Amino acid sequence: MASEGKITIQLMLAVGGAVLGSLQFGYNTGVINAPQKVIEEFYNQTWLSRYEKYITPGTLVTLWSLSVSIFSVGGMLGSFSVGLFVNRFGRRNSMLMSNSLAFLAAILMGFSKMAGSFEMLILGRFIVGIYSGLSTGFVPMYVGEVSPTALRGALGTLHQLGVVVGILIAQIFGIDLIMGTESLWPLLLGFTFIPSLIQCILLPFAPESPRFLLINRNEENKAKSVLKKLRGTTDVSRDLQEMKEESRQMLQEKKVTILELFLLPS
């Protein structure tokens, strides 16, 4: 069927809005590297103003390592929490809700220098890590469920594209000539506010996942209406049938928790 490979405005809006979450993950992965020296100097000056002595090299290394690695700790916690959100609130609504974490992280990191608090920066990195971990689950799931079968593979690659574009933007913005300076690095870290704001503007106009509506909410009429908008056709019986069949297969499979995955014998 020709409609299977058709890209509609609703589909572009849904996928484009969602992939901003992937860009956020990439941006916050790479943004901390370029301004390392100026941020370390901020740590040094903050320590000096508090304790009237310069920070020791060992303490500085510890604080910097914590600033970098705590993003991954947050990401791990976020990735483990994906299922708690998507099955209760839906895919689109979960992405919208998670942006509150990105806003909070942007405020903490962006105002850390003004407040003279490296703790705010570290906490912000942890929170944006949680957000990024959630996004790595939300985005591919949503994109895969709104995409037609013929385009699912191609559109699915946009998640990884968003990640690498985010890393590239972070590296470019982080150079000394742009925002990697002593005065602008808080803006560099707080820039994560912008993609989240754009996503919050776009996603309310995008539909909820038809799979979530049909399988999780049992709202077939809503799922059918969403599919018609996404596919640009009135005949969506094939898509509905595929999702129903998938639902039946899932009911027959045994549910396994993350803990059980580690306990299963090899």
C-alpha positions in Angstrom: 0.0 0.0 0.0 1.3 3.5 -0.9 0.2 4.9 2.4 2.6 2.6 4.3 5.6 4.7 3.1 3.9 8.1 3.3 5.4 10.9 5.4 2.6 13.1 6.7 2.9 16.4 8.6 1.6 14.7 11.8 4.3 12.1 11.5 7.1 14.7 10.9 5.8 16.7 13.9 5.7 13.6 16.1 9.2 12.3 15.1 10.8 15.7 15.0 9.5 16.8 18.4 10.6 13.5 20.0 14.1 13.4 18.6 14.9 16.7 20.4 15.2 14.4 23.5 17.9 12.5 21.7 19.7 15.7 20.9 19.6 16.6 24.6 21.2 13.3 25.5 24.1 13.9 23.0 24.5 17.6 24.0 24.8 16.9 27.7 27.1 14.0 27.0 29.6 16.2 25.2 29.1 19.6 26.7 31.2 19.1 29.8 34.5 18.3 28.0 35.5 21.6 26.3 35.1 24.0 29.2 37.0 21.8 31.7 39.7 24.3 32.5 37.4 27.2 33.1 35.1 25.1 35.3 38.0 23.8 37.3 39.1 27.4 37.9 35.5 28.1 39.1 35.9 25.2 41.5 39.2 26.6 42.7 37.9 30.1 43.2 34.8 28.9 45.0 36.9 26.8 47.3 39.2 29.8 48.0 36.3 32.1 48.9 34.8 29.5 51.2 37.9 28.1 53.0 40.4 30.9 52.3 42.8 28.4 50.7 43.3 26.9 47.3 41.8 23.5 46.5 44.2 20.6 46.6 44.9 18.8 43.2 43.4 15.6 44.5 40.2 17.3 45.7 39.9 19.1 42.4 40.3 15.9 40.4 37.7 14.2 42.6 35.2 17.1 42.1 35.7 17.1 38.4 35.5 13.4 38.0 32.2 13.5 40.0 30.9 16.3 37.8 31.5 14.1 34.7 30.6 10.7 36.0 27.4 11.6 37.9 25.7 12.2 34.6 26.1 8.5 33.8 24.7 7.6 37.3 21.7 9.7 36.7 21.3 8.1 33.2 21.4 4.6 34.7 18.6 5.5 37.1 16.6 7.2 34.4 16.8 4.3 32.0 15.6 1.9 34.7 12.6 4.1 35.3 11.3 4.3 31.7 8.7 1.6 32.2 7.2 3.3 35.3 6.2 6.3 33.1 5.4 5.0 29.6 2.8 2.5 30.6 1.1 4.8 33.0 1.2 8.2 31.4 1.8 7.3 27.7 4.9 7.9 25.5 4.2 11.5 24.5 3.1 12.7 28.0 6.1 11.0 29.5 8.4 13.0 27.3 6.6 16.2 28.2 6.8 15.5 31.9 10.5 14.6 31.8 11.3 18.1 30.5 10.7 19.4 34.0 13.9 17.6 34.9 15.8 19.3 32.0 14.4 22.8 33.1 15.5 22.2 36.7 18.9 21.0 35.6 19.4 24.0 33.4 18.6 26.4 36.2 21.0 24.6 38.6 23.9 24.5 36.2 23.2 27.9 34.6 23.1 29.7 38.0 25.8 27.7 39.7 28.5 30.3 39.1 26.3 33.2 40.2 25.5 31.3 43.4 29.1 30.3 43.9 28.1 26.7 44.3 29.8 23.8 42.5 27.3 21.5 44.3 24.5 23.1 42.1 26.5 22.2 39.0 27.0 18.6 40.1 23.4 18.2 41.1 22.3 19.6 37.8 24.5 17.1 36.0 22.9 14.3 38.0 19.3 15.5 37.2 20.0 16.0 33.5 21.5 12.5 33.5 18.2 11.1 34.8 16.4 13.1 32.0 18.8 11.7 29.4 18.3 8.2 30.6 14.6 8.5 30.4 14.9 10.1 26.9 16.9 7.1 25.6 13.9 5.0 26.4 11.0 7.3 25.5 12.3 8.5 22.1 13.0 5.3 20.2 9.8 3.7 21.7 7.6 6.6 20.6 9.2 7.0 17.1 8.9 3.3 16.5 5.2 3.2 17.5 4.1 6.2 15.4 6.1 5.2 12.3 4.6 3.1 9.5 6.2 -0.3 9.1 7.9 0.6 5.8 9.6 3.7 7.4 10.2 2.3 10.9 13.9 1.4 10.3 14.7 4.7 8.6 13.0 6.9 11.1 14.4 4.8 14.0 17.9 5.9 13.0 17.0 9.5 13.7 17.4 8.8 17.5 21.1 8.1 17.0 21.4 11.0 14.6 20.0 13.3 17.2 22.5 12.0 19.7 25.6 12.7 17.5 24.2 16.0 16.3 23.8 17.0 20.0 27.4 16.0 20.7 28.6 18.0 17.7 26.6 21.1 18.8 28.1 20.8 22.3 31.7 20.6 21.0 31.2 23.6 18.7 29.5 25.8 21.3 32.1 24.8 23.9 35.1 26.3 22.0 36.7 29.4 23.4 35.4 31.7 20.6 31.8 30.9 21.4 30.7 29.8 24.9 33.7 28.0 26.4 34.8 31.1 28.2 35.0 32.0 31.9 32.0 34.2 31.6 29.8 32.1 29.3 30.2 28.5 30.4 27.1 28.7 32.7 25.1 29.6 29.6 26.7 26.7 27.7 25.5 24.3 30.4 22.1 26.0 30.8 21.5 25.9 27.0 19.8 22.5 27.6 16.7 24.6 28.5 16.2 25.6 24.8 15.6 22.2 23.2 13.3 21.2 26.1 11.3 24.4 25.6 10.9 23.7 21.9 9.8 20.2 22.6 7.2 21.4 25.1 5.8 23.6 22.3 5.8 21.0 19.6 4.7 17.8 21.4 1.2 18.9 22.5 0.3 19.1 18.8 1.7 15.6 18.2 -0.5 12.5 18.8 -0.1 9.9 21.5 1.3 6.6 20.5 -1.6 4.6 18.8 -0.1 1.4 20.3 -0.4 2.8 23.8 -4.0 3.9 23.2 -4.9 0.5 21.8 -3.0 -1.9 24.0 -2.5 -0.1 27.3 -5.7 2.0 27.3 -7.9 -0.2 25.2 -9.2 2.9 23.3 -9.5 1.5 19.8 -11.4 4.5 18.4 -8.8 6.9 19.6 -6.0 4.7 18.2 -7.8 4.5 14.9 -8.2 8.3 14.7 -4.5 8.8 15.5 -3.4 6.3 12.9 -5.5 8.0 10.2 -3.7 11.3 10.9 -0.3 9.7 11.0 -0.8 7.6 7.9 -2.8 10.2 5.9 -5.4 7.6 4.9 -8.8 6.3 6.2 -7.9 2.7 5.9 -5.8 1.7 8.9 -7.2 -1.7 9.5 -3.9 -3.4 8.7 -2.1 -1.3 11.3 -4.7 -2.1 13.9 -4.6 -5.8 13.2 -0.8 -5.8 13.5 -1.0 -4.1 17.0 -3.7 -6.5 18.1 -1.6 -9.5 17.1 1.4 -8.0 18.8 -0.7 -7.6 22.0 -1.8 -11.2 21.9 1.8 -12.4 21.5 2.9 -10.2 24.5 0.2 -11.7 26.7 1.6 -15.2 26.0 5.2 -14.2 26.9 6.5 -14.4 30.5 7.3 -11.0 32.0 10.9 -10.7 33.3 12.2 -8.0 35.6 15.6 -6.4 35.4 16.7 -8.2 38.6 15.6 -11.6 37.1 17.7 -10.9 34.0 20.8 -10.9 36.2 19.7 -14.0 38.1 18.8 -16.1 35.1 21.4 -19.0 34.5 23.5 -18.5 31.4 
